[in-house]
Amino acid sequence: MMISNLQLAFIKNYLSQEGITKIHLQDDLVDHFSCVIEEYLEEGIHFDEAFKKAKGRITPDGAKKIEDDLNYLLTINNQIMIRKIVFLMGYFSVFLIITAFALYLPGILDKETSGLIAMGGIFSFSTFVLPFYFYQLYKKSLHKLQNS
C-alpha cells in the first residue's frame, strides 16, 4: 500500500516540529519513515498506529537526536583531520630542524643552506603547530570557565 501525499506531508511536518533543520536529512528520514510505514500498512495496520510504531523504531530518542548525532560526527571528523595535519606538520618541522643540524655538524652542508632548512622547519612549526596548540589551550580554558 502506498503512502498518500497528505501522509507524506504529515511525516514532514512531524520532522519539522521535532527541529530537524537539515533538508537532506529531513528528506532521508521521510523516505525511511515511508518505507517502514508501508510495511505496517501492508500488514493491515492503520496509518496512525503505523506512524507511532515507525517513530518508536526509527527515532526512539527523538528525531532531533539523529540530527545532533550527525552534527557531532561531521564535526569530529573535521577535528580528527585537522589534528592529523597538525601532527604531520609538527613531525615535518622537527624533521627539517634535525636534518639541518645533522647535515651541518659533519660539514655536509654549509652554514647558509642548513640555516635555511632549519628556518623552514621553525617557520612551519610556528605557523601550523603553535597556533593549534594555543587554540586548544584557549578552548580548554573556555570549557573550564563554562563549567565553573
C-alpha positions, 0 to 999 in steps of 0.5 A: 500500500502506498503512502498518500501525499497528505501522509507524506506531508504529515511525516514532514511536518512531524520532522519539522516540529521535532527541529530537524533543520537539515533538508537532506536529512529531513528528506532521508528520514521521510523516505525511511519513515515511508518505507517502514510505514508501508510495511505496517500498512501492508500488514493491515495496520492503520496509518496512525498506529503505523506512524507511532510504531515507525517513530518508536523504531526509527527515532526512539530518542527523538528525531532531533537526536539523529540530527545532533548525532550527525552534527557531532560526527561531521564535526569530529571528523573535521577535528580528527583531520585537522589534528592529523595535519597538525601532527604531520606538520609538527613531525615535518618541522622537527624533521627539517630542524634535525636534518639541518643540524645533522647535515651541518655538524659533519660539514655536509652542508654549509652554514647558509643552506642548513640555516635555511632548512632549519628556518623552514622547519621553525617557520612551519612549526610556528605557523601550523603547530603553535597556533593549534596548540594555543587554540586548544589551550584557549578552548580548554580554558573556555570549557573550564570557565563554562563549567565553573 
